[in-house]
Amino acid sequence: MQQIARSDRPRAILFPERVSGIKGQASIFARFMLSLPKPMLFSEPSEFFFTAGYDSPVGHLDLTMSERGLAGVAFRGRWVAPHGAKNVRWIEELDHFHDVIRQLDEYFAGKRREFDLPLDLRGPEFHQRCWRALLRIPYGQTSSYAQLAADVGSPLASRAVGQANHHNPVAIIVPCHRVIASDGSLAGFGGGLAAKEFLLNLEGARFRPSLPEQGRLFSEHAV
């Protein structure tokens, strides 16, 4: 993914005579602000994050990108600022998400089993271990919270693993939906159990349906 270059002195930016629309003006202003050295912008260190929306078969997703990689995929109403980020500046810029959107489109069309995207996962060390373990669960398979706890070296920490899943900043791509209860039931999911059931059905995973009626809410989008 293309990185935004920074330098010690401002870069010259050529503004067109006319800019079409507010979004175009905002985009040019954002690039101008990014061209300035940080001391000229803010008295404290700051970090820029790019944002965009994605309408998926399981509802609207809020996307967040840092200069290091994808930092957030959140169901509507569950978006939070990246862990530890201070003095954050948000820029709505769809151009940074072309690869993300393409791969999500392919996934929901049943044509992609693995994502190939740079990630910027931020959180406590234990959460990071759990998220890395999630990335090792293959497409179409599931793991239990107890199994995941053992995988991260804390076999008695099933509840803490559940909390790490709850705070997973990059839903779907970091597949916390593949973690189910030991009895095969869905257990919880930040995007709702109907969405979790849809994702597992999309991947052909085996589980015990918990919501026979609500599980069909997204059936019209099934592959």
C-alpha positions in Angstrom: 0.0 0.0 0.0 1.3 3.4 -0.9 2.9 5.3 2.0 2.5 9.0 2.5 5.9 10.6 2.4 6.9 13.0 5.1 9.9 15.4 5.2 11.4 18.0 7.4 10.2 20.9 5.3 6.9 21.4 3.6 6.4 20.1 0.1 5.0 22.3 -2.6 1.4 21.4 -3.5 -0.1 22.7 -6.7 -3.8 23.6 -6.2 -6.0 23.4 -9.3 -7.8 26.5 -10.2 -11.2 24.9 -9.5 -11.9 21.9 -7.2 -15.2 20.1 -7.7 -17.2 19.5 -4.5 -16.5 19.7 -0.8 -14.9 16.2 -0.7 -12.4 17.3 -3.4 -11.5 20.4 -1.4 -11.2 18.4 1.8 -8.9 15.9 0.1 -6.5 18.6 -1.2 -6.6 20.3 2.2 -5.7 17.0 3.9 -2.7 16.4 1.6 -1.6 20.0 2.2 -1.8 19.5 6.0 0.1 16.2 5.7 2.9 18.0 3.8 3.7 20.2 6.7 6.2 19.2 9.4 4.4 18.2 12.6 5.8 21.1 14.7 3.9 23.5 12.4 0.6 21.6 12.9 0.2 20.7 16.5 2.0 21.4 19.8 1.8 17.7 20.7 2.7 14.6 18.5 -0.3 13.7 16.4 -1.2 10.9 14.1 -3.4 10.8 11.0 -5.9 8.1 10.3 -7.9 7.7 7.1 -11.5 6.5 7.2 -14.2 5.2 4.8 -17.4 3.2 4.9 -18.2 -0.1 3.4 -21.8 -1.5 3.0 -21.4 -5.3 3.4 -24.0 -8.1 3.3 -23.9 -8.1 7.1 -24.3 -4.3 7.5 -22.3 -1.1 7.3 -18.7 -1.3 8.3 -16.5 1.6 9.4 -12.9 1.3 8.0 -9.8 2.9 9.5 -6.3 3.0 8.0 -3.1 4.3 9.5 0.1 4.8 7.6 1.2 1.3 8.7 -1.9 -0.6 7.7 -5.5 -1.4 8.3 -6.3 -0.4 11.9 -10.1 -0.9 12.1 -13.1 -2.7 10.6 -16.0 -2.1 12.9 -19.7 -2.8 12.7 -21.9 0.3 12.9 -22.0 1.7 16.4 -18.9 -0.2 17.6 -16.1 2.0 16.3 -13.5 3.2 18.8 -10.3 5.1 18.4 -7.1 3.0 18.0 -5.6 1.8 21.3 -3.1 4.2 22.6 -3.6 6.8 19.9 -3.3 10.4 21.0 -4.2 13.7 19.3 -5.7 11.8 16.4 -6.6 13.6 13.1 -9.2 11.9 11.0 -9.4 12.2 7.2 -12.1 10.7 5.1 -10.3 9.4 2.1 -11.7 6.4 0.1 -8.6 6.2 -2.2 -6.6 4.5 0.7 -9.1 1.6 0.8 -9.3 0.2 -2.7 -7.4 -3.0 -1.8 -9.5 -3.5 1.3 -12.8 -3.0 -0.5 -11.7 -5.3 -3.3 -10.7 -8.1 -1.0 -13.9 -7.7 1.1 -16.0 -7.8 -2.1 -14.2 -11.0 -3.1 -14.7 -12.5 0.3 -18.4 -11.9 0.4 -18.7 -13.2 -3.1 -17.1 -16.5 -2.0 -14.0 -16.0 -4.1 -11.5 -15.2 -1.3 -10.4 -17.4 1.6 -7.5 -15.4 2.9 -6.8 -11.6 3.2 -3.6 -10.1 2.1 -3.5 -6.7 3.7 -1.0 -4.9 6.0 -2.5 -4.7 9.5 -1.9 -2.2 12.3 -3.3 -4.0 15.3 -3.0 -2.0 18.5 -3.9 -3.3 22.0 -2.5 -4.8 25.2 0.1 -7.6 24.7 -2.4 -10.4 25.7 -4.9 -9.1 23.2 -2.2 -9.0 20.5 -1.4 -12.7 21.2 -5.1 -13.6 20.9 -5.5 -11.6 17.6 -2.5 -13.3 16.1 -4.0 -16.7 17.1 -7.2 -15.7 15.4 -5.3 -15.2 12.2 -4.2 -18.8 12.3 -7.7 -20.2 12.3 -8.2 -21.4 8.7 -11.2 -20.4 6.6 -14.1 -22.7 7.1 -12.9 -23.9 10.5 -13.7 -22.9 14.0 -12.0 -22.9 17.4 -13.4 -22.7 20.9 -12.5 -20.1 23.5 -10.8 -22.8 25.5 -8.8 -23.9 22.5 -7.8 -20.4 21.8 -6.7 -19.8 25.4 -4.5 -22.9 25.2 -3.1 -21.7 21.9 -1.9 -18.4 23.4 -0.3 -20.2 26.4 -3.1 -19.3 29.0 -5.3 -22.4 29.2 -7.3 -21.0 32.1 -8.0 -17.7 30.5 -11.0 -18.4 28.4 -12.9 -15.4 29.7 -9.9 -13.1 29.0 -9.8 -14.5 25.5 -13.5 -13.6 25.1 -12.7 -10.1 26.1 -9.8 -9.9 23.6 -12.2 -11.1 20.9 -14.7 -8.4 22.0 -12.0 -5.7 21.5 -10.7 -7.0 18.2 -10.4 -3.8 16.1 -10.4 -5.5 12.7 -13.5 -7.6 12.4 -13.9 -10.3 9.7 -10.3 -9.9 8.5 -9.1 -10.8 11.9 -11.7 -13.6 12.2 -13.0 -13.5 15.7 -16.3 -14.9 14.2 -14.6 -18.3 13.9 -14.4 -18.7 17.7 -17.5 -20.5 19.1 -18.4 -22.1 22.4 -17.2 -25.5 23.3 -20.6 -27.0 22.7 -20.6 -25.7 19.2 -23.0 -22.9 19.8 -22.2 -19.4 18.5 -21.7 -17.7 21.9 -21.2 -13.9 21.4 -20.2 -11.6 18.6 -19.9 -7.8 18.4 -21.7 -7.6 15.1 -24.6 -9.7 16.3 -25.2 -13.4 16.3 -27.1 -13.2 12.9 -24.0 -11.7 11.3 -21.7 -14.3 12.9 -24.0 -17.1 11.6 -24.0 -15.6 8.2 -20.1 -15.4 8.1 -19.7 -19.0 9.2 -22.3 -20.2 6.7 -20.5 -18.3 4.0 -17.2 -20.1 4.9 -18.9 -23.5 5.2 -18.0 -23.9 8.8 -19.7 -26.4 11.1 -21.5 -25.1 14.2 -24.7 -25.4 16.2 -27.1 -22.7 15.1 -28.3 -20.6 18.0 -30.8 -18.4 16.2 -32.9 -20.4 13.7 -35.0 -17.4 12.7 -32.6 -14.5 13.0 -29.9 -16.5 11.4 -31.7 -16.0 8.1 -31.7 -12.2 8.3 -28.9 -12.0 5.7 -29.9 -15.1 3.7 -30.7 -13.1 0.6 -27.0 -12.2 0.3 -25.7 -15.8 0.7 -23.4 -17.2 -2.0 
